[in-house]
């Protein structure tokens, strides 16, 4: 679920965790790499530049996002319209599985992590970055708006439904799966946004769409108005500080 134009409005801010993750991804000589949830492909092209000897495949289930991928014609890079779940069921194996800000949309992270480890070649590496959704205030306020009597009949199953685990839980799962040379960390990227309206714009490029896509016409407008109202309470004045909190993971598997 994406709004490419709105998402790209904050491209620089959203790309900061990517470059931290790219630094962590240090496989010495990968032949096959996949980027799960590659979006427009712009950052996947940067990943391909770092590993010019590897075949790099970017997949995404949004044709809107992949429409921009032709702008990045690296010789070692290709793109496919495909969901992460479909890729997990495929027989393909990789030396590096990379995913920046995408796995939060995939359910059952315990099962997902097991599937990803099984898709690694011996000595393969996982490099994953996700939001700390349960701790993000914008997500909490989305749940608060959805829980109101007007919207709950339409959005009840979305309330508190994030599959994202804690950093400690990921570390434990990776250890149990045989991960070595592990890095699991949380990081806050401090953002200064103009006002609560710009916070709304930030969220409307991704997370808000899960809720508004369930609603139509007047109900959608009413939900957006309610959410804007909540944001204005928690993000008063100008500028406002927004803590962009992320989980970054890198691990090697024998």
Secondary structure, 3 states (H helix, E strand, C coil): CCCHHHHHHCHHHHHHHHHHHHHHCCCCCCCEEEEECCCCCHHHHHHHHHCCCCEEEEEECCHHHHCCHHHCCCCCEEEEECCHHHHHHCCCCEEEEEEECCHHHCCCHHHHHHHHHHCEEEEEEEEEEEECHHHCHHHHHHHHHHCCHHHHHHHHHHCCCCCCCCHHHHHHHHHHCCEEEEEEEEEEEEEEECCHHHHHHHHHCCCCHHHHCCCCHHHHHHHHHHHHHHHHHHCCCCCEEEEEEEEEEEEEEC
